[in-house]
């Protein structure tokens, strides 16, 4: 991330300089700085059990931070981000948190230490002082797909829409399993951000390595329905040893540096440059507003009072029309959100009908099978029903979030374009009324991806846990087999309906929060511009009552401040050109 970091630091310096200018104090420059500094690249690592995922992550970090388990990991996701020192925090499903030491990790994220996640861990966050993570990369380690634990594969599926890039780890021996190939077919839509690592190349000689590369490439192309797949052969084990012990020859032999360089370039091109451009455009927009206010005051203070009042009246009249357009845009936004809610309700109703019918059939089939041999039919059927409920709701919720996130990203883009158009007209009409020239309006680039909305939805609503409690007390022990089946089928309908209601409430609540954020953010942008113009006009009015000497002093001050802003603007434009060239 060398190029990105250099440009990021240059922009941070520019923004810090802008924040010190008197006219920029209310221009949200601090918000742009925070946006730039908090940027994250989410890199998820996928792969089957024993492919070397944890070793690869350790190699990227240069330290053996993660345990390399000899048994499958649980359904616990581990997120690694930058910190000044090693810090590990366990997040539990009940909302509690606990700090642990590195040796204690095995007790929470391995099947041996936490079988079937009995400890109720939601995810583990690890802060680590790695230069790799300092660049904004957050590495997400997921359980192995296709392991003996089906819940692991579901967790891996759930994380795909949230990430900027995914690394799928395979090995030279054995070749891709049927479960891995099935997983790849299901994630074709994410192929544009998938990297493949052929690990453990140190296990075979060069001819076998080439053979493994060719075979893996053919299998991947067939499963992903693409003609070209980029695979990076490497030895994560050698890479970790080389970094940890400072052995450059081992690191070079591992081939990890080639992969790291390609990944960093991708992250910069795909997201880093967009973020830099977004923050820079926001700064230019703030400068445009400040230049506008200063020029308005400079021009207005030179006008006779009567002419100034006439121009202010004309400005107010024109502004009323633009404010009506803004209200119309807000109504359109409200309509789009209502449309999303209506579509969501329709999806949920269809899902409820199909799920109820399907689960009733599956419960009945399972009941007849288990009734022949089950030692505790009641207990086994309750376990079967809850597992089926959890699987079907988890998958549907993931798919619905993906659909909603895309629609929200499109809605935000449309709404932002409308408000930016109104702001441009406000800027230009002000310049026209008060007779001065102004550099072209710089619309603040929207930096909203569907993954950002996914994160707003991703927390599991309470409900599945409540369902589990409900299921475990569904059936009185005294019931006959026939009554047990009847009661089970009744509860399928009741439980599906109950949890669909919880999902509907949760989705409606979050969509409402997102819509309010849209309104507040973009209404504030227009209000800020309007307010800065009005304040400038009021200062010009006040100048009319001052002495000639005071007026001349104020005019000189305005000219100096305008010159400082124009200098800052020139430096930002030069940086914008550097960012554009860096992407070629």
Secondary structure as GFF3:
##gff-version 3
##sequence-region A 1 584
A	DSSP	alpha_helix	2	19	.	.	.	ID=ss1
A	DSSP	three_ten_helix	22	24	.	.	.	ID=ss2
A	DSSP	alpha_helix	29	37	.	.	.	ID=ss3
A	DSSP	beta_strand	41	47	.	.	.	ID=ss4
A	DSSP	alpha_helix	53	61	.	.	.	ID=ss5
A	DSSP	beta_strand	77	82	.	.	.	ID=ss6
A	DSSP	beta_strand	87	92	.	.	.	ID=ss7
A	DSSP	beta_strand	97	100	.	.	.	ID=ss8
A	DSSP	three_ten_helix	102	105	.	.	.	ID=ss9
A	DSSP	alpha_helix	106	109	.	.	.	ID=ss10
A	DSSP	three_ten_helix	115	117	.	.	.	ID=ss11
A	DSSP	beta_strand	121	128	.	.	.	ID=ss12
A	DSSP	alpha_helix	131	134	.	.	.	ID=ss13
A	DSSP	beta_strand	137	141	.	.	.	ID=ss14
A	DSSP	alpha_helix	150	159	.	.	.	ID=ss15
A	DSSP	three_ten_helix	160	162	.	.	.	ID=ss16
A	DSSP	beta_strand	165	171	.	.	.	ID=ss17
A	DSSP	alpha_helix	178	186	.	.	.	ID=ss18
A	DSSP	three_ten_helix	188	193	.	.	.	ID=ss19
A	DSSP	beta_strand	194	199	.	.	.	ID=ss20
A	DSSP	three_ten_helix	201	203	.	.	.	ID=ss21
A	DSSP	alpha_helix	206	224	.	.	.	ID=ss22
A	DSSP	beta_strand	231	233	.	.	.	ID=ss23
A	DSSP	alpha_helix	236	245	.	.	.	ID=ss24
A	DSSP	alpha_helix	248	254	.	.	.	ID=ss25
A	DSSP	alpha_helix	256	267	.	.	.	ID=ss26
A	DSSP	pi_helix	268	272	.	.	.	ID=ss27
A	DSSP	alpha_helix	273	300	.	.	.	ID=ss28
A	DSSP	alpha_helix	305	370	.	.	.	ID=ss29
A	DSSP	alpha_helix	377	433	.	.	.	ID=ss30
A	DSSP	alpha_helix	450	457	.	.	.	ID=ss31
A	DSSP	alpha_helix	464	471	.	.	.	ID=ss32
A	DSSP	alpha_helix	481	543	.	.	.	ID=ss33
A	DSSP	alpha_helix	548	582	.	.	.	ID=ss34
###
